[in-house]
Each structure stands twice: as C-alpha cells, then as structure tokens.
Amino acid sequence: MSHAAAAPVAGAIPTVEIPTVDLRELAPWALFVGLLGLLVIFFVSADQGAISIPAGTAIHEWVHDGRHLLGYPCH
C-alpha cells in the first residue's frame, strides 16, 4: 500500500518559520564589524599622513578621490 502525498489546499497560506539568532553569537561579530568600520572611517576621514598608523602618505593617496566624493576636505 503506497501513501500519496497530500495535495496542497487551494487558498492555503504557507507558514514560514523565522530562525532566531542568539545575541551571544551575534555580539562578537557586531564588535568586529564596528571596529573595522571605525578603522575605515579613520583612514578615509582623518588620515592626512601625519597621524597615520603606517608611515608616509600611501593611505592618503589611495583614498584621495573617495575623500572628495564623500565631502571630506584633504588639501
């Protein structure tokens, strides 16, 4: 004897189960992304070569056009 699959009922709304995320699992990733974002903001907005972590003006030259695009003065 074979069991036939139940046919979907016309007009029935399928249910969707939304997965939950534990905040303890999310916190380290949020901290990492936040710190990485702050580092990017530092290099794009504040770096003029004088307080740069790497010596020289290489970072300034790499993000020069992006600084102007975002409205940061750099001259």
C-alpha positions, 0 to 999 in steps of 0.5 A, spaced: 500 500 500 503 506 497 501 513 501 500 519 496 502 525 498 497 530 500 495 535 495 496 542 497 489 546 499 487 551 494 487 558 498 492 555 503 497 560 506 504 557 507 507 558 514 514 560 514 518 559 520 523 565 522 530 562 525 532 566 531 539 568 532 542 568 539 545 575 541 551 571 544 553 569 537 551 575 534 555 580 539 562 578 537 561 579 530 557 586 531 564 588 535 568 586 529 564 589 524 564 596 528 571 596 529 573 595 522 568 600 520 571 605 525 578 603 522 575 605 515 572 611 517 579 613 520 583 612 514 578 615 509 576 621 514 582 623 518 588 620 515 592 626 512 599 622 513 601 625 519 597 621 524 597 615 520 598 608 523 603 606 517 608 611 515 608 616 509 602 618 505 600 611 501 593 611 505 592 618 503 593 617 496 589 611 495 583 614 498 584 621 495 578 621 490 573 617 495 575 623 500 572 628 495 566 624 493 564 623 500 565 631 502 571 630 506 576 636 505 584 633 504 588 639 501 
